[in-house]
Amino acid sequence: RLKTAFLARRTFTTSARQLRNKVPEAQKLFQEDNGLPVHIKGGTSDVMLYRATMILSGTCYSLYWLLLAAAPQKNA
């Protein structure tokens, strides 16, 4: 029992590595007034992700309305 208490205490008090806080750097980047919208301030990967999302959602929306128009109408 003593050994398990020691192991539990040790895992909570020691850390394998110290992580650096990157939040202030990200805040500085996103709060900078450079005329860019917030969804593309992160660089090339954000631009590509934004464009892929717009293409995918536009395609799905168009297919939805095409399928809705092609479906037979119920007569009331």
N, CA and C of each residue as an Amber inpcrd file, in Angstrom:
protein
   228
   0.8300000  -1.1940000   0.0000000   0.0000000   0.0000000   0.0000000
   0.8690000   1.2500000   0.0000000   1.9580000   1.2080000   0.7120000
   2.8440000   2.3630000   0.7800000   3.4450000   2.6690000  -0.5980000
   3.7540000   1.6280000  -1.3400000   4.3580000   1.8320000  -2.6550000
   3.3740000   2.5080000  -3.6220000   2.1070000   2.1330000  -3.6100000
   1.1400000   2.7510000  -4.5190000   0.9120000   4.2200000  -4.1590000
   0.9170000   4.5520000  -2.8720000   0.7620000   5.9490000  -2.4720000
   1.9650000   6.7700000  -2.9350000   3.1390000   6.1950000  -2.8550000
   4.3420000   6.8870000  -3.3030000   4.3080000   7.1120000  -4.8190000
   3.8930000   6.1030000  -5.5820000   3.8260000   6.2380000  -7.0340000
   2.7860000   7.2800000  -7.4530000   1.6560000   7.2860000  -6.7760000
   0.6220000   8.2610000  -7.1060000   1.1040000   9.6740000  -6.8190000
   1.7570000   9.8660000  -5.6970000   2.2570000  11.1890000  -5.3410000
   3.3440000  11.6300000  -6.3210000   4.1720000  10.7080000  -6.7280000
   5.2730000  11.0360000  -7.6150000   4.7710000  11.4340000  -9.0120000
   3.7500000  10.7650000  -9.5240000   3.2730000  11.0880000 -10.8650000
   2.6100000  12.4550000 -10.9080000   2.0400000  12.9030000  -9.8010000
   1.3870000  14.2060000  -9.8000000   2.3520000  15.3510000  -9.5040000
   3.4660000  15.0770000  -8.8840000   4.3600000  16.1670000  -8.5120000
   5.4910000  16.3830000  -9.5030000   5.8600000  15.3850000 -10.2870000
   6.9400000  15.5670000 -11.2470000   6.3760000  15.5080000 -12.6580000
   6.9420000  16.2990000 -13.5200000   6.5100000  16.2670000 -14.9130000
   7.6890000  15.8780000 -15.7880000   7.3990000  15.2110000 -16.8770000
   8.4480000  14.7440000 -17.7690000   9.0890000  15.9040000 -18.5190000
   8.2830000  16.8910000 -18.9040000   8.8280000  18.0400000 -19.6220000
   7.9590000  19.2560000 -19.3550000   8.5490000  20.3920000 -19.4970000
   7.8080000  21.6320000 -19.3120000   7.3300000  22.1090000 -20.6740000
   6.0420000  22.4040000 -20.7960000   5.4860000  22.8960000 -22.0400000
   5.5010000  24.4150000 -22.0390000   5.8710000  24.9900000 -23.1670000
   5.9190000  26.4350000 -23.2970000   4.5380000  26.9470000 -23.6770000
   4.1250000  28.0330000 -23.0530000   2.8260000  28.6200000 -23.3350000
   2.9110000  29.4350000 -24.6250000   2.1680000  29.0030000 -25.6570000
   2.2070000  29.6690000 -26.9530000   1.0250000  30.6180000 -27.1510000
   0.1530000  30.7340000 -26.1800000  -1.0490000  31.5570000 -26.3120000
  -0.7270000  33.0310000 -26.5470000   0.1940000  33.6520000 -25.8120000
   0.4700000  35.0680000 -26.0730000   0.9400000  35.3490000 -27.5080000
   1.7200000  34.4370000 -28.0680000   2.1720000  34.6150000 -29.4470000
   1.0050000  34.5230000 -30.4230000   0.0970000  33.5880000 -30.1880000
  -1.0690000  33.4420000 -31.0550000  -1.9900000  34.6550000 -30.9140000
  -2.1530000  35.1530000 -29.7010000  -2.9800000  36.3430000 -29.4930000
  -2.4040000  37.5350000 -30.2510000  -1.0850000  37.6860000 -30.2110000
  -0.4350000  38.7870000 -30.9160000  -0.6840000  38.6710000 -32.4210000
  -0.5890000  37.4560000 -32.9490000  -0.8000000  37.2210000 -34.3770000
  -2.2280000  37.5490000 -34.7950000  -3.2000000  37.0710000 -34.0270000
  -4.5960000  37.2330000 -34.4240000  -5.1470000  38.6150000 -34.1090000
  -4.5360000  39.3650000 -33.2020000  -5.0140000  40.7090000 -32.8900000
  -4.3260000  41.7850000 -33.7270000  -3.3440000  41.4070000 -34.5160000
  -2.6350000  42.3600000 -35.3570000  -3.5790000  42.9210000 -36.4220000
  -3.5310000  44.2350000 -36.6240000  -4.4100000  44.8800000 -37.5940000
  -3.6890000  44.9710000 -38.9380000  -3.8340000  43.9000000 -39.7470000
  -3.1730000  43.8750000 -41.0480000  -4.1720000  43.7640000 -42.1980000
  -5.4420000  43.9710000 -41.9250000  -6.4610000  43.9640000 -42.9610000
  -6.9440000  42.5900000 -43.3820000  -6.4120000  41.5300000 -42.7870000
  -6.8390000  40.1790000 -43.1380000  -7.9720000  39.7270000 -42.2250000
  -8.9180000  38.9610000 -42.7560000  -9.9370000  38.3770000 -41.8860000
  -9.3040000  37.3520000 -40.9440000  -9.9300000  37.1390000 -39.8200000
  -9.3360000  36.2860000 -38.7840000  -9.1780000  34.8400000 -39.2570000
 -10.0250000  34.3790000 -40.1830000  -9.9490000  32.9850000 -40.5970000
  -8.7900000  32.6970000 -41.5430000  -8.0430000  33.7170000 -41.9850000
  -6.8690000  33.4460000 -42.8160000  -5.5900000  34.0730000 -42.2570000
  -5.6250000  34.5580000 -41.0350000  -4.4320000  35.1500000 -40.4230000
  -3.3850000  34.1140000 -40.0540000  -3.7610000  32.8510000 -39.9680000
  -2.8360000  31.8070000 -39.5550000  -1.8680000  31.3650000 -40.6350000
  -2.0420000  31.8390000 -41.8680000  -1.1060000  31.4960000 -42.9270000
  -1.7220000  30.6050000 -43.9880000  -0.8510000  29.9410000 -44.7260000
  -1.2600000  29.1350000 -45.8730000  -2.1860000  27.9890000 -45.4730000
  -1.9090000  27.3410000 -44.3650000  -2.7590000  26.2100000 -43.9680000
  -4.1760000  26.6760000 -43.6490000  -4.3230000  27.8490000 -43.0480000
  -5.6630000  28.3810000 -42.7790000  -6.3870000  28.7340000 -44.0720000
  -5.6730000  29.2960000 -45.0320000  -6.2850000  29.6450000 -46.3210000
  -6.7600000  28.3830000 -47.0290000  -5.9310000  27.3480000 -47.0500000
  -6.3090000  26.0960000 -47.7110000  -7.4900000  25.4310000 -47.0130000
  -7.4930000  25.4350000 -45.6880000  -8.5990000  24.8530000 -44.9460000
  -9.8930000  25.6260000 -45.1950000  -9.8080000  26.9500000 -45.2490000
 -10.9710000  27.7890000 -45.5210000 -11.5320000  27.4950000 -46.9090000
 -10.6650000  27.4500000 -47.9100000 -11.1220000  27.1960000 -49.2760000
 -11.7240000  25.8080000 -49.4230000 -11.1080000  24.8090000 -48.8070000
 -11.6420000  23.4460000 -48.8720000 -13.0150000  23.3750000 -48.2160000
 -13.1810000  24.0700000 -47.1000000 -14.4650000  24.0870000 -46.4130000
 -15.5320000  24.7490000 -47.2720000 -15.1890000  25.8640000 -47.9080000
 -16.1510000  26.5670000 -48.7650000 -16.5380000  25.7140000 -49.9770000
 -15.5660000  25.0460000 -50.5870000 -15.8490000  24.1960000 -51.7380000
 -16.7320000  23.0250000 -51.3400000 -16.3930000  22.3730000 -50.2330000
 -17.1610000  21.2170000 -49.7800000 -18.5850000  21.6010000 -49.3940000
 -18.7360000  22.6810000 -48.6540000 -20.0830000  23.0720000 -48.2330000
 -20.9020000  23.5530000 -49.4310000 -20.2910000  24.2640000 -50.3700000
 -21.0110000  24.6990000 -51.5630000 -21.4440000  23.5310000 -52.4230000
 -20.5850000  22.5430000 -52.5600000 -20.9150000  21.3570000 -53.3440000
 -22.0600000  20.5830000 -52.6960000 -21.9830000  20.3950000 -51.3970000
 -23.0450000  19.6690000 -50.6850000 -24.3720000  20.4210000 -50.7700000
 -24.3450000  21.7240000 -50.6290000 -25.5560000  22.5310000 -50.7030000
 -26.1790000  22.4400000 -52.0960000 -25.3520000  22.5060000 -53.1300000
 -25.8480000  22.4000000 -54.5060000 -26.4430000  21.0200000 -54.7670000
 -25.7600000  19.9740000 -54.3310000 -26.2800000  18.6140000 -54.5200000
 -27.5950000  18.4060000 -53.7790000 -27.7120000  18.9740000 -52.6030000
 -28.9640000  18.8620000 -51.8430000 -30.1260000  19.4290000 -52.6370000
 -29.9560000  20.6450000 -53.1700000 -31.0500000  21.2790000 -53.9130000
 -31.3110000  20.5800000 -55.2380000 -30.2740000  20.0420000 -55.8860000
 -30.4960000  19.2680000 -57.1060000 -31.2970000  18.0040000 -56.8240000
 -30.9420000  17.3040000 -55.7610000 -31.6840000  16.0930000 -55.3940000
 -33.1050000  16.4270000 -54.9690000 -33.2860000  17.5300000 -54.2850000
 -34.6290000  17.9430000 -53.8750000 -35.4800000  18.2760000 -55.0950000
 -34.9050000  18.9320000 -56.0950000 -35.6380000  19.2910000 -57.3080000
 -35.9380000  18.0530000 -58.1530000 -35.0570000  17.0450000 -58.1030000
 -35.2450000  15.8480000 -58.9200000 -36.2150000  14.8550000 -58.2950000
 -36.5030000  14.9930000 -57.0200000 -37.3940000  14.0460000 -56.3330000
 -38.8370000  14.2960000 -56.7830000 -39.6050000  13.2140000 -56.9400000
 -41.0090000  13.3970000 -57.3340000 -41.7950000  14.0830000 -56.2230000
 -42.7010000  14.9560000 -56.6210000 -43.5080000  15.7070000 -55.6630000
 -44.7090000  14.8770000 -55.2340000 -45.0790000  14.9880000 -53.9670000
 -46.2870000  14.3380000 -53.4660000 -47.4950000  15.1920000 -53.8380000
 -48.5410000  14.5400000 -54.2840000 -49.7750000  15.2750000 -54.5510000
 -50.6170000  15.2570000 -53.2860000 -50.9940000  16.4260000 -52.8260000
 -51.7270000  16.5220000 -51.5800000 -53.1910000  16.2120000 -51.7270000
